[in-house]
Amino acid sequence: MDTDLTAITIEEANLPVIDLGGLRTGVAEDKAEVARALGEAARTSGFFYITNHGVPQAIIDGVAAASRAFHEQPRSYKMKYWSGFTTHHRGYVPFEENGSSFPRQINFNEAWDMSFEAPADHPDYLAGWRMTGPNIWPDLPGWREDVSAYYDAIFTLGLELLDALALELGVDPEALTRHITNPTSQLRLLRYLENDMDATKDLVGIAAHSDFECFTILLQGGPGLQVMNAEDVWIEAPPIPGCFIVNIGDIFETWSGGQFKSTQHRVNNIGRERYSFPLFFGLDYHAVVEPLEKFRTPETIAKYPPLKAGEHLMRMSVNAFRYMADAREKGALTLDYDVPEENPFKREAKPAAE
C-alpha cells in the first residue's frame, strides 16, 4: 500500500495504540494484559489502533492494488456490477448512491461492497433483500483471490479480537461466537473522490455515524478520519504505518450494557483521492442482540431493547443507500419493522474549545 506522507507515528497518536502480540504467546497473563488494554479503550474513546496484528503486508498490498485496479476502470465497466442489480447489496456503489439525501448532501466516495460468502440456497438470500448471500466478482485477473485473501485474514483477526473482548468482559466466548455462522460481516473497498468542493456539513467524505456491527477493523490510506473522543469532541485519527484502527459498534455497546462505547466518526471531504478498507464484523442476520446476562439490569434492559442484528443493519442501510430508499418508496423493498430517521446510538459532539 502506498505510504502516505501525512501518516503519523505511534508516539504521535492521540488514541490508544495496542500491541496484539500478547494474544499469541500462549501465556495467559499476556493475553489478559492485551484484553485489559482493549477493554479500557472500548470503555473510553471506543476507538484504538492495533499493531502487531499478524496480517501479512503482501495481503494488504494485494487488496490495495485490487481496489485501485477496479476503481480506475471506466464508469461504464463499474456500473455493470451496480449493487442495485442484487437483492443483498453486493458490488459497486457509485458516489451518488451514498445517502438517501443526494444531491442535497453528498458523500464523496464510491465503493465495492462484499460480505461473508453464503450459499445461493441460504434462506435469507432466497427471501430477498437480506444482507446475506453469495458475492459477485469483477472479471479482473486475480482480483477475487486477492480480495478474498484480505477478507479471510481480517475476519480471522476479528475472531481473535472478539475472543479477547469476551475475556475482558468476563463472559464465555461461545456466548458471542454462537451468533457467527453466516454473518453480515461486510468489507468495503472505498475510494474517496478528488474534488474541488469545500468541506461543509453537507459535503463530506462520509457523514458522522456509528457502526452497526460488533466492531470495525479499518485500513486507511490517508488522512480525513475524525473520531469523537472520550470527551465527545472531534479529533483527527490519521493512519499509522503498520497499524489498523478499530472502533466499537452498536452490537458490542448493547452486549456490554453500555460499558463499551459505539463511537461516532466521520470522514471530512479533503478534496483528494483516498482509499480505505473497513471490515464491519457482524453477526448472523437473525441473531438477537441484548445486554449479556451479567450486564442485565432494569436500566440496561430499558436502554437496550432486543434487536435483530440484520434488521438493525437493514434499517440503517435503507437510510445509507439511495437505491434502497427508492426501492422502499416504490414498494419494491418491504420491511416488517420501522426505519428510524437516524441511528438511535448516535451521539452529538460537544463544541470544540476556542
C-alpha positions in Angstrom: 0.0 0.0 0.0 1.3 3.5 -0.9 2.9 5.3 2.0 1.0 8.5 2.9 3.2 11.5 3.8 0.6 12.7 6.3 0.7 9.4 8.4 1.9 9.8 12.0 4.0 7.7 14.3 2.8 5.6 17.2 4.3 8.3 19.6 2.1 11.0 17.9 -1.2 9.1 18.3 -3.9 10.7 20.4 -5.8 7.4 20.6 -4.6 4.2 22.3 -2.2 2.0 20.4 -2.5 -1.6 21.4 0.1 -4.3 20.6 -1.7 -7.6 20.0 1.4 -9.7 20.2 0.4 -11.0 23.7 -2.6 -12.8 22.2 -0.3 -15.3 20.5 2.4 -16.1 23.1 0.4 -18.9 24.7 0.8 -17.2 28.1 -2.4 -16.4 29.9 -1.1 -13.3 31.6 0.0 -11.8 28.2 -3.4 -12.4 26.7 -5.1 -10.9 29.8 -3.0 -7.8 29.6 -3.9 -7.2 25.9 -7.6 -7.9 26.8 -7.4 -5.3 29.6 -5.9 -2.7 27.2 -8.6 -3.4 24.6 -11.3 -3.1 27.3 -10.0 0.2 28.6 -10.0 1.6 25.1 -13.5 0.3 24.4 -14.8 1.9 27.5 -13.4 5.4 26.8 -13.0 6.5 23.2 -14.3 3.3 21.7 -11.5 3.8 19.0 -8.0 2.5 19.1 -5.1 1.5 16.8 -3.8 -2.1 16.8 -0.2 -3.1 15.9 1.4 -6.5 15.6 -1.9 -7.7 14.2 -0.4 -10.6 12.2 -1.8 -9.7 8.8 1.0 -10.1 6.2 1.9 -7.0 4.3 1.6 -8.9 1.0 -2.1 -9.5 1.7 -2.6 -5.8 2.5 -0.7 -4.7 -0.7 -2.8 -7.2 -2.7 -6.2 -5.7 -1.6 -4.9 -2.2 -2.1 -3.8 -3.0 -5.7 -7.1 -4.8 -6.4 -9.2 -1.8 -5.2 -7.2 0.6 -7.3 -7.5 -1.7 -10.3 -11.3 -1.7 -10.0 -11.8 1.9 -9.2 -9.6 3.1 -12.1 -11.9 1.3 -14.6 -14.4 3.4 -16.7 -17.7 4.1 -15.0 -19.4 2.0 -17.7 -17.5 -1.0 -16.6 -18.1 -0.5 -12.9 -21.8 0.0 -13.4 -22.1 -3.5 -14.8 -21.7 -4.5 -11.2 -24.0 -2.0 -9.6 -25.2 -3.2 -6.2 -28.8 -2.3 -7.1 -28.8 -5.2 -9.5 -28.6 -7.5 -6.5 -31.1 -8.2 -3.7 -28.5 -8.5 -1.0 -26.2 -5.5 -1.6 -23.1 -6.8 -3.4 -21.0 -5.0 -5.9 -20.3 -1.4 -6.9 -21.8 1.6 -5.1 -21.4 4.9 -7.1 -21.0 8.0 -5.1 -24.5 9.3 -5.8 -25.9 6.2 -4.1 -24.3 7.0 -0.7 -27.1 8.6 1.3 -30.7 9.0 0.6 -30.5 12.8 0.5 -28.3 13.1 -2.6 -27.7 15.7 -4.1 -28.6 18.0 -1.1 -26.0 16.0 0.8 -23.0 14.4 -0.9 -20.7 11.7 0.4 -17.7 11.9 -1.9 -16.9 8.2 -2.1 -17.6 5.2 -4.2 -17.2 1.6 -3.0 -17.1 -2.1 -3.8 -19.1 -4.0 -1.2 -18.8 -7.7 -0.4 -19.5 -9.8 2.6 -19.3 -13.3 4.1 -19.8 -15.8 1.3 -23.1 -17.5 2.0 -24.6 -20.1 -0.4 -27.2 -19.2 -3.0 -29.7 -21.5 -1.3 -29.4 -19.7 2.1 -33.0 -18.9 3.2 -32.2 -15.3 3.9 -30.9 -14.8 0.4 -33.9 -16.6 -1.1 -36.2 -14.3 0.9 -34.7 -11.3 -0.9 -33.5 -8.0 0.5 -31.3 -9.6 3.1 -27.7 -8.8 3.7 -26.8 -12.5 3.3 -25.8 -14.4 0.1 -23.1 -15.1 -2.5 -20.7 -12.4 -3.5 -20.2 -11.2 -7.1 -16.8 -10.5 -8.6 -15.5 -8.3 -11.4 -13.7 -10.1 -14.3 -10.3 -8.7 -13.4 -7.4 -11.2 -13.3 -6.5 -12.3 -9.7 -9.0 -9.9 -8.2 -11.2 -12.4 -6.4 -8.2 -14.2 -5.0 -6.5 -11.0 -3.6 -9.7 -9.6 -2.1 -10.7 -12.9 -0.6 -7.3 -13.4 1.0 -7.7 -10.0 2.7 -11.2 -10.7 3.8 -10.3 -14.0 5.3 -7.3 -12.5 7.1 -9.2 -9.6 8.6 -12.2 -11.9 9.5 -9.8 -14.2 11.4 -8.3 -11.1 13.1 -11.9 -10.2 14.1 -12.5 -13.5 15.7 -9.2 -13.0 17.7 -10.4 -9.6 18.9 -13.9 -11.0 19.8 -12.2 -13.7 21.9 -10.1 -11.1 23.7 -13.0 -8.7 24.4 -15.1 -11.6 25.7 -12.2 -12.4 28.1 -12.1 -8.8 29.2 -15.9 -8.7 29.8 -15.7 -12.0 31.8 -18.1 -13.8 29.5 -17.8 -17.2 27.7 -16.7 -16.5 24.1 -19.2 -19.1 23.0 -22.0 -16.7 24.1 -20.8 -14.4 21.3 -19.4 -16.7 18.6 -22.5 -18.9 18.5 -24.1 -16.0 16.6 -21.5 -16.2 13.8 -22.2 -18.9 11.2 -23.3 -16.8 8.2 -22.6 -13.3 9.5 -23.3 -10.0 7.8 -19.6 -9.0 8.0 -19.1 -6.6 5.2 -15.9 -5.4 3.6 -15.9 -2.1 1.7 -13.2 -1.1 -0.8 -13.7 2.6 -0.5 -12.3 5.3 -2.8 -12.8 8.9 -1.8 -13.1 11.1 -4.8 -10.9 14.0 -5.8 -13.0 17.2 -6.0 -12.8 21.0 -5.6 -15.8 21.4 -3.3 -15.5 23.0 0.1 -15.8 20.8 3.2 -19.2 21.5 4.8 -21.7 19.6 6.9 -23.4 18.6 3.6 -20.3 18.0 1.5 -18.3 15.2 3.3 -16.3 12.1 2.7 -18.7 10.1 4.9 -21.2 11.8 7.3 -21.0 11.3 11.0 -22.3 7.9 12.2 -21.6 5.0 14.5 -21.1 1.5 13.0 -23.9 -1.0 13.3 -22.0 -4.2 14.0 -19.7 -5.6 16.7 -16.7 -3.6 15.7 -14.9 -2.3 12.6 -11.3 -3.1 11.5 -10.1 -0.3 9.2 -7.1 0.0 7.0 -6.9 3.7 5.8 -4.6 5.1 3.1 -4.7 8.7 4.0 -6.0 11.4 6.4 -9.6 12.6 6.8 -11.0 10.3 9.5 -12.2 12.1 12.6 -13.3 10.4 15.8 -15.4 11.6 18.7 -13.1 11.1 21.7 -13.9 10.2 25.3 -14.9 13.9 25.9 -17.2 13.8 22.9 -15.0 16.2 20.9 -13.9 15.6 17.3 -10.2 14.7 16.9 -8.1 13.6 14.0 -7.3 9.9 13.6 -4.7 9.7 10.7 -3.1 6.5 9.6 -0.1 4.9 11.4 2.1 2.7 9.2 1.7 -0.9 10.2 -1.5 -0.3 12.2 -5.2 -0.9 11.7 -7.7 1.2 13.5 -10.6 -0.4 15.4 -13.8 1.0 16.6 -16.6 -0.5 18.7 -20.0 -0.8 17.1 -23.6 -0.8 18.3 -23.8 -4.5 19.0 -20.9 -4.5 21.5 -22.4 -1.4 23.2 -25.6 -3.4 23.6 -23.9 -6.6 24.8 -22.0 -4.7 27.4 -24.9 -2.7 28.7 -23.3 0.5 27.6 -19.9 -0.2 29.1 -18.3 -0.3 25.7 -18.9 2.8 23.5 -20.1 2.7 19.9 -18.3 5.8 18.8 -19.3 8.5 16.3 -16.9 9.1 13.5 -16.8 10.8 10.1 -14.5 11.4 7.1 -14.0 15.0 6.1 -14.0 15.9 2.4 -10.3 16.7 2.0 -10.7 17.1 -1.8 -8.1 14.4 -2.7 -8.2 10.8 -3.6 -8.1 8.5 -0.6 -8.5 4.7 -0.3 -9.7 2.9 2.8 -10.8 -0.7 3.7 -13.2 -1.2 6.6 -14.4 -4.6 7.6 -17.6 -4.4 9.7 -17.5 -7.5 11.9 -21.1 -8.6 12.3 -23.4 -11.4 13.4 -25.9 -13.7 11.7 -28.9 -11.8 10.3 -31.4 -13.2 12.8 -29.1 -13.1 15.9 -31.0 -11.4 18.8 -28.8 -8.8 20.5 -29.4 -7.6 24.0 -27.3 -7.0 27.1 -25.5 -10.1 28.2 -26.7 -11.8 31.4 -24.1 -10.2 33.7 -24.9 -6.7 32.4 -28.7 -7.1 32.5 -30.3 -4.6 34.9 -33.6 -2.7 34.7 -31.7 0.3 33.3 -29.8 -1.6 30.6 -32.9 -3.6 29.6 -34.8 -0.4 29.2 -32.0 1.4 27.3 -31.1 -1.5 25.0 -34.3 -3.4 24.0 -33.6 -6.6 22.0 -32.8 -6.1 18.3 -32.0 -8.5 15.5 -28.5 -7.8 14.1 -29.5 -8.0 10.5 -32.7 -5.9 10.9 -30.6 -3.2 12.6 -28.2 -3.3 9.7 -31.0 -3.1 7.2 -32.8 -0.3 9.0 -29.6 1.8 8.8 -28.7 0.7 5.2 -32.1 1.9 3.9 -31.1 5.3 5.0 -27.5 5.0 3.8 -28.1 3.9 0.2 -30.3 5.8 -2.1 -31.3 2.9 -4.3 -32.6 1.1 -1.2 -34.6 4.2 -0.1 -36.0 4.5 -3.7 -37.0 0.8 -3.8 -38.7 1.1 -0.4 -40.6 4.2 -1.5 -41.8 2.4 -4.7 -42.8 -0.8 -2.8 -40.1 -3.0 -4.3 -38.5 -3.3 -0.8 -40.8 -4.1 2.0 -39.7 -4.3 5.6 -41.7 -5.6 8.6 -40.1 -3.2 11.0 -39.8 0.6 11.3 -36.9 2.5 9.8 -35.8 5.4 12.1 -34.6 8.7 10.6 -31.2 8.2 12.3 -29.3 5.6 14.3 -30.6 5.5 17.9 -27.0 5.1 19.0 -26.0 8.4 17.6 -24.4 11.0 19.9 -23.8 14.7 19.4 -20.4 16.1 19.7 -19.6 18.9 22.1 -18.3 22.2 20.6 -14.6 22.3 20.2 -12.7 24.6 22.7 -11.9 28.0 21.3 
